[in-house]
Amino acid sequence: MSKDFIDNEIDEAHDLIKHGDFEQAVMQLKDIKLRVHDKEILDSIKKFENEHDSVLEQRLREIEKSTVDPLRKQSQIFEQLSNYARSYLSFYDKLRKEYEIY
């Protein structure tokens, strides 16, 4: 795997986030692990994804169950997805720097 590949994927995901395409950004970041072959790094990625995805699912269920008006729900969901994608970006960027994966 090349350092340029990882840098490109992270940069593209960042651009997707800036344009509000949070789900696509997360999918792109998750696909990076397909090119990682170090078990320690993969374990770290899987742990992060499992914990992070569970938290998002729980928060979205709470929003759906809430009694706030639909427009407020939509805004809250948008905020959760934005935070979710940004934390994925931060995680992968930190991981790349920490392990110098390439």
Residue pairs with C-beta under 8 A, 6 or more apart in sequence:
1 35
1 36
1 37
1 101
1 102
2 102
3 100
3 102
4 102
5 35
5 102
6 32
6 35
6 96
6 101
6 102
7 96
9 28
9 29
9 31
9 32
10 29
10 32
10 89
10 92
10 93
10 96
12 28
13 25
13 26
13 28
13 29
13 85
13 88
13 89
13 92
14 25
14 89
16 22
16 24
16 25
16 28
16 85
17 25
17 82
17 85
17 86
17 89
20 82
22 81
22 82
22 84
22 85
23 81
23 85
25 85
25 88
25 89
26 84
26 85
26 88
29 88
29 89
29 92
30 49
30 88
32 92
33 42
33 45
33 46
36 42
36 45
36 101
38 99
38 101
41 95
41 99
41 101
44 95
45 95
48 91
52 84
52 87
52 88
52 91
56 80
56 81
56 84
59 80
60 77
60 80
63 73
63 76
63 77
63 80
64 73
66 73
66 76
68 76
95 101
96 102
